[in-house]
């Protein structure tokens, strides 16, 4: 097995785990990021505890996993992009390699997921510290 296939196999395995966790946890993350807090400060305690729990047990782990995935495969993705640019600029015949494109695509997708999750984390943190009447 060559290096590209090894990288794709590792990437596929990790992205499968991420997809499973995302499908299990994202509903709660999204639900509580959209939830309106009660107006009165005294009524916010229970929902704040739930939001903190989701932040600590679901959102942060999912964001860290996605961040590590991105960091792990970033050098390989950059290497493939540089090789492709080099081949293209030298006038050498280029061939489309769906495996390499898949690896680059998954790296970009993981970065997008990190950005989405970071945005949700900011929203949930604001809800935790938001003052009521």
N, C-alpha and C positions, 0 to 999 in steps of 0.2 A: 504494500500500500504506500502511495506517495504522500508527501507532506500535505498537499492541498486536501486530499481526501481525509487525512487524519484531522486536520483543522475543521473541516466541515462536519465530521462525525462528532467531535468534541462540542462544536458550536450547537449542533442539532440536539444533543443530549441536554446541554444546559438550557437552551431555549425552551425545550419541552418542560423542564422543571419550572422555569419562569412562567410559562403559559398556564400551567396547572395552578400555581400559587396565585397568579393574577386572576384567573377565573374564580377561584375560591374566595379571594379577599377583596377584590375591587368593588364589588357591590356595596359592601359596608362603607368602604372609603368614600365612594361617590355619594352614597345616601346621606352620610353625616356631613359631608362638605356642602351639601345643598340644604340641609335642615336648618330651619329658622329656630333661633333660641327664644325661649320665653322672655317676655318683657321684664319681668321682675327678677332681680338678682337671686333671691331665695329659691326660685324655681329652676335655676340653671345648674345646680350642683350635680344632679344625677346625670344629666346629658353631658356635662363637662367630663365627668368620670368616664363615661362611655367613649367620648371622643378621645380622651387621653389613652384609654385602653386600645382603641383602634390604631391610633398613631404609633404607639409603642409596639404592639403585637402584630400589626399587619403592614401599615404603610412604610414605616422606617425599614423593616427587614426587606420588603419588596423593593424599595428604592436602593438599598445597599446591594442586593443581589444583582439588580439591573446595572448599577454602577460598576460592580466588579466584572460583570460580563463585558461591558463596554471597554473597560480598561484592559482586560485580558486579551480581547481580540482586536483592539485598536492598532497595535503595532503590525499585525498581520494584514489588516485592511489597508493601512498606509503603505505597506510594502507592495501590495498588489496594485494599488492606485499608481504608485511611482513607476512600477514596472510597465504598466499599461501606457502611461504618459510617455515613458522613454521609448517604448516600441512604436507608438503612434508618431512621435516627433522624429524618429530616425527613418521613417518611411518603410520600416520593416512590415511585412504582412502580419496583420493582427487577426486573431481568431477569437470569436466570442466563446468565453468559458463560463457556462452558467454556474459552476461551483464557485468560482472566484467572485462573480457578481452576487451570488447568494451570501457569501461571507461578508462582503462589503454592505449589502442591504441589511443584514441582521445587525451589524454594528451601528448603522444609522438608525434603525428601528429601536435599538436598545437605548440610544441617546435620547430619542424622542420620548420613550417611556420614562426615562429618568426626569426629563423636563416636566412631563405631565404629573408625575408623582411629586416632584418638588413643589409644583404649583398647588397640588392638593394639600401638601404638608403645610404650606403657608396659610391656606384657607382654614385648615383645622386649628392651627396654632392661634390664629386671630380669634376664632370662636372660643377657644379656651380662655383667652385673656380679655375678651370683650366685656365691657361693663354694662350692666343693666340698670334699671331704675329702682 
